[in-house]
Amino acid sequence: MNTVISDPIFRLFYRTAKQLCIGAGIGLLLCPASFAANYSVHDSDSLTQQLKTVIAGDTIFLQAGTYFGHFEIYQPIELVGEPGAVIDAEGTGSAISIFSSDVNLSSLKIKNWGADLYELNAGILIKEQAQRIRVESSTLQGDGFGVYAENTSHITVANNEIVGNGEVYKLDRGDGVYLKGVDVSVIHDNKISYVRDGVYLETSTNSLVFDNRFHSAQYGIHYMYTKHDEAYGNQVDNVDGGYAIMSSEFVNLHQNQASNTLDFGVLLNISNHCIVSNNRISLGHNPLGTAVLGNEGKGIFIYGARDNEVTHNLFSTNDIGIYMAMGGEKNKVYGNQFVNNMTQVKYVGDALLEWSHDGRGNY
């Protein structure tokens, strides 16, 4: 049972009983209603005050209105926005900073946080070791990072819309979701646009990224020094590159789409033991690309990567279907379709390639 508490005397009794229950280590089944309470706030001051007094398990509801400022969460709570509630960081810092594990944010509208990437300005900043954080069904619009987390685990970002600033130079924007040193993340059903990279993963492990929509960015998904990741069902459009796998291992990229890319649909750069299968990559075109510079639009670009498997993909209507260079020879490439590309294959190297497996080649 959740209780809306308004009487100050009863609230004090309620909080004291809850603290005693938790302090005594009594199980949730023996603690009446788990002493979880709902609170409703209506302005910045009441939200700030409530965040200072909530206890684990409580829920704060934001009534309609604009909440100006920067807000910090130090307890495992839920923060829920009602229709018309907006958090406005007034162009500086991070809108929400999370210091506690087990925090759920939902149905929030967050905007206008800072643009300083060195200071990690973000719509939602998840501090180190704040684990099991969930951000869902929210709208975030600002210049810096949408959701930023570092050195933690079990982060979920689901069903959100994250929009950067299209007026800012692409590489000066924050990423939609930036996870560094994060183990186990699930990112799904988000719409992310006008950011640097839609999802950027660095020195992270065990990520699952699926059913997202990315457009107007540098890359859709960018892996850097990661291991044991999976991505499927994503769609990328109007970006420099679709899926960049760089210095990573054991990435399973399957059943994704990319179109209208400037540089590549898929990049395998100094990465090993990855699988790229059943993806549909089309319309990779650089209007300023030349063979001399090697910057034509590529369906897939394999550079210095080995022991990977590229199979059953469709690469169509690109400047180059597949481009391989600088030690990318030792990969399995079979069962792919190269259709209507200006140049089907470009290879820079001096080794004899065998692109078939068990008698199955490419079309």
N, C-alpha and C positions, 0 to 999 in steps of 0.2 A: 504494500500500500504506500503510495506517495502522498504527502501531506503538504498543503499550502499553509504556511505559518505566518501570521500577521501580528498576533498579540505579543508584545515584547517580553512579558513575564513568562508566558508559556514557551516562547522561543528559547529563553535562557534555560528553563527547565529541560526542554527537549534536547538542546545542545549538550547540557551537562550529562544527561542520561546516556546520550549517544557516546560521548567521550569515555564515560565509565565503562560502558559495554565494550567498546573497542579496546580500551586499555586493559580490561580483564581477560581479553582473548576469548570472549564468548562467541560461539558460532552464530552465523547469520540467522539460522533457524530459531535460535533461542533469543535473539535480539528482536523485540517487537518491531515488525515492519522494516527491519534492518535499519531503522532510524534514518531512512532516506527522506529528504525533504525537498520540496520544490519552492523556489523563490522567484518572484517576478520583479524586474527592475524597469525603470522608465527613463533614466537619464544617465549621463556619464558618472556623476558623483555616486548615485546609488549602485551602479555596476561596480565601480572601484571599491566601495565599501563592502558590497556583498562578496566580492572575490577575496577580501581579507578575512571574512568570517565563516565562509562555507567549510563544511567538513566532508570527508571522503564519502562519495555516494550521492551527494546533493546534486540538484539540477537548477540552473539559473535560466530563466526565460527572459529574453529581451523584448519588451513591448515595442510597438511601432515608434519610430523616432530616430534621430541621429545621435550617435554616441561618439563624441570627439575625444581623441587622445590615444594613449597606448595602454594596453591592459595586460596584466600578468596573472598567470594561473599557477598556484603552488599546491593545489590539492587535486586528487583524482575525482573529477566532477564531469558533468555534462553542461555544455553551454549551447543553448538552442535559440535561434532567432525566430521571432514571429513575423508575419508579413508586414513589411514596411520598416523593419529595423535595419539600420545601417551603421556600421563602424567606420569612422573616417579618421585616419591617422594624421590628417592635416599636412601631408607632404613630407613627413620626416619619420625616421626610425621604423620600427616594426609595429604593426597594428596589435597583434596578439603574440605574446611570448609565453611558451609553455615550459615550466620547470619540473612538473610532476609527471610520473607515469600514469597510465590508465585514464587519459582524458579523451572525451568525445566532443567534437564540435560538429554541429549540423545546422542546416538551414540559415546560415549566416550570409550577410552581404558585407563584404569588406572592401574598402577602396582607399586610394590616395596615400599609400605608405611611401617610404622614402626610396630614393634611387641609388643610394650609396652601396655598391656591391661589396666593397671592402669591409664595411661595417655590418654586412649581412642583413640589410634592410629587407624585410619580407612581410607579406600579408600575414603569414603564420610562421613564426620562428620556433622550432622545436629544439630545445637545449639538449646538450649532451646527456646521455643516460636517461632521458625521459622516454620510456619505452611504452609500447602498446598504445599509440596515439592514433585516433581515427578522425579524419576530416571528410565530411560527406555532405552532398546536396547543398553546396554553398556556391556563391559567386564572388570571385576575387578579381579586382581590377587595379593595377598599379604598375609602377616603373621597375621596382626591384624584383626579388624572387617572389613567386607565388607561395609555395610551401618549401621551407628549408629545414633539413634535419642533418645532423652530423653525429657520428659515433654513438649510435643507439641501435634499437632493433624493433621489429614488428610495427611498421608504419603502414597505415592504410589510407589511401586517398581515392575516394570513389564518388562518382556522379556529381562532379563539380564543373563549373565553367571558370577558366582562368584566362584572363586577357591582359596582355602587356600594353605597352605604349608604342603604337606604330610610327609615331613621330620621332622616336629615339633610334639612333643608329643600332642596327641589329645586334652587334657584338657588345654594345653597352647596356643592353637590357638584361634583366635577370631571367633565369630559367623558370619555366612553369612549375616544375617539381625538381628540386635539387636534393639528392641524397648522397652523402659522402660517409663512407665507413658504416653503412647501415646493413644489418643482416636481417633478412626476411622483410620484404616490402611487397605490398599488393596495390597496384595502381590501375584502376579500371573505370571505364565509362565516363571519362572526362572529356571535355572539349577545351583545347588549349591553343591559343593563337597569339600572334604579335609578341612573342617572347624570343629569347636567344635559342635555347633548346627546349622542346616540349617537356621531355623527361631527361635529366642528366644524372647518371649513376657513376660514381667514382669509388674505387676501392671497396665496393659493396658486394654482397653475395646473396644468392637465393631471392632474386627479385622476380615478380610476376607482373607483367604489364600487358593488359588485354582490353580490346574493344574501346580504345580511345580514338579521338579525332584530333589531328594536328594540322594547322596550316599557318602560313605566313611566319616562318621561323627559320633559324639556321638549320637545325636538324630536328626530326621528329623525336627519335630516341637516340641517345648518345651513351654508349658504354665505354668506360675508361678504367682499365685495371680491375675488371670485375670477373666473377666466377659464378657458374651455375645459375644462369638467368634464362628466363623464357619470356617470349613476346608473341602474341598471336591476335588476330582479329583487329589490328590497328589500321587506321587509314591516315595517310599523309598526303598533303597537297600543297603546292606552291611554296616549296622550301628549297634551300641550297642542297641539302642531302636528306634522304629518307631515314635510313637506319645505319648509324655509324658504330661499328664494332672495332674498337681500338685497344690493342695491348690487353686483350681479354681472353678468357678460356671458357669452354663449355657453355656457350650461348646458343640457345635453340630459338631460331627466328623462323616462324612458320605461319602460313596463311595470313600474311599481311599484304597491304596494298600501298603503293606509292605512285604518284603521278605529278607531272609538271615540276620536276626537280631540275635544278640548274647544274649540279655537279654529279650526283650519283643517286641511284635508288637504294643500293646496299653497298656498304664499304666494309671490307675485311682487311684491316691494317695491322700487321704484326700480331695476329691473333691465331689461336690454335684450338683444335678439337671443337669447333663450332659447327652447327648444322643450319643451313639456309635452305628451306624447302617449302614448296607449294605457295610461294609468294607471287604476286602479280605486280610487275614493275613496268611502267609505261611513261612515255612522253618526257624523257629526260633530254633536255636541250639547253645548250648554252649558245645564245646568239652571237657571242663574241669568242666562242671556243675555236681553237686551231689545233691541228695535228702537231705543230711544232711545240706548242706550249703544253699539249696533252691535257687540256682543260675542257674537252668536249663533254657533253652530257652522257653519262654512262649508266647502263642498267645495273651492272655490278662491277665494282672495282676491287680487285684482289692485289694487294701490295705487301710483299714480304710476309705473307701468311701461309701456313702450311698445316697439313693434317686436318683440314676442314672438309666438309661434305656439302656440295651445292647440287641440289637435285630437285627435279620436277617443278621448276619455276618457269614463269612466263616473262620474258624480257621483250617488250615490243615498242616500236616507234621511238627509239632512243637514237641519239647521235651514234653511240657505240653500244652494242649489246653487252659484251663482256670485255673488260680490259684487265690484263694481267701483266704485272711487272715486278721486278726487283725481288726475285726469289719466291714467287708465288706458285711454283710449279707443282709442289707435292700436295695436291688436293684432289679429292674425288669430284669430278664434274660430269654428271650424266643425267639423262632423262629431262633435260631442260628444253624449252622452246625459245628460239631466237627468231622473232618475226618482225619484218618490216623495219629493221634498224638500218640507218644509213651505212654503218659498218657493223657487220655482225660480230667480228672478233678482232681485237687488237692485242698483240702479244709482244712485249719487249723482253727479250731474253735469248739464250742460245742453247737451251735444252730441248730435247725432243719430248713433246707432251703426249700423254695418252688420256684422252677424255672419254672413257667408257668404263662400264663396270658390269661384269658378268654378261658381256656381249651387248649391253645397252649403251647406246651413244646419246647424242643430242640431235634435235631437229633444228 
